[in-house]
Amino acid sequence: MANNIVDRAPGRPLPKPLAGLTFVILWVVAIVLWSIAHLVTDPQAGAFVVDTGLVLASVGFAMLFIDFARTAVRALLFGVVGILLFAIGDFGQILVLTYTLRMLIPILALFMPVNRISSNFRIFA
């Protein structure tokens, strides 16, 4: 019989206080960015400031539902990739990329609690 059980512990666990601290720091930075965005005179730069806050808030929300340190590092790296993609979309005036990322990034963050809850269910086992 084939063993199709996935390793339930990929690395060392992420301490909950560290996840909570990361959540608070990222949300505080996002709120500050949203608060100062109206002071930016360039429209593309102002949109980039708002979009960077969106990425930071989404990654911060997702950090509350991450169990392992390796997954947390990957989430932070994906946040950096999201900020780079927003820079390309905002400053290059690629509206399709910008609006797609504005929808996709919060949805992916909202999938984190769903993924955590549903990972305990077994459908065909």
N, C-alpha and C positions, 0 to 999 in steps of 0.2 A: 504494500500500500504506500502511496506517495505521501510524503510529509509536506503539506502545504501551509503549515502554521508559520506566520511571520513573527520574527523576533519582536517581542512586545517592549523591549527596553533597548533602543538604539543609542547607547551612550549614557552619560551620567545625567541624572535628573536636574531640571532647572529649579532652583529654590524659589518658592512662592514669594518671599519678600523681594527678591531680585526682579521677578516678573512684575510685581506691583510697583516697585520703584521705577522700572523702565516705562510702565504704563503712565505713571504720573509725570515723569520727565518729558516723555514724548507729547503728551496732551498739553502740558504747560507751554512747550515750545510751539505747538500747533496753534494754540489760542493766542499767543503773542504774535505769531505770524499773521493770523487772521485780523488781529487788532491793528497792526501797522500796515496792512496791505493798502489801505486807502491813502496812505501818505506817499506811496510810490507814484511818481509822475508818468513813467513809461507804462503803457497799457500791457505790453507783453511781460514786462518784469513784474507788474502787479498781479497778473494772472499766474505767473510762475510762483510767486510768494503764496498765493492762495492754494495752488495745487500742491506745493510742498507741505503746507499745513495739512492738506487732505491725506497725503501719504503718511505723514508722521502720526496723525490721529488713527488711521487705519491699522498701521503696524502696532501702535500702542494698544489698541483694542485687541488685536490678535494675540499679543503677548500674554494676556490674561488666561488664554486657553492652551498655551503651549506647555508641554510636559518635559521636554528634554532640551539641554543646552545646545546641542547641534542643530535642532530645529529652530531655536531662537536666533542663532547666528545666521541661519539661512533666511529667516524672515527679515532680519535687518539688512542682509545683502539684497534681497528682493526689493526692499524699500529704497535702497540706493539706486537700484536699476530703475525703479519707478520714477524717482526724482530725475534721473538722467533722461528717461523717455519723455517726461514732462518738459524738460529743458529743450529737447529737440522739437517737441510739438508746439510749445509756446513761442519760443524764439524763432522757429522756422515757419510759424504760422500754418502748421499742418492741423487743421481743425478736426479732421477725422480721428487722428491719433489722440489729440487732447480730449475730445469728448468720449472716445472709447475708454481711455484710461480713467476719466472721471467717473464712469459707470463701473468699470471692471475692478478697480482697486478696492472700493468699499464693499462690493459684493464678495470678493475673495476674503476680506477680513470678516465679513459676517458668516462665511462658511466655516470658520474655525470652530465656533461652538457646536455647529451641526456635525462637523467631522469628529469632534471629541466625543459627543454623545453617541453617534452612530458607530464609532469604532468598537464599541462593546457588544454590538449586536452581531449575531451570526445568522446568516440567511440559509445557507445550504449545508450547515455542519450539524 
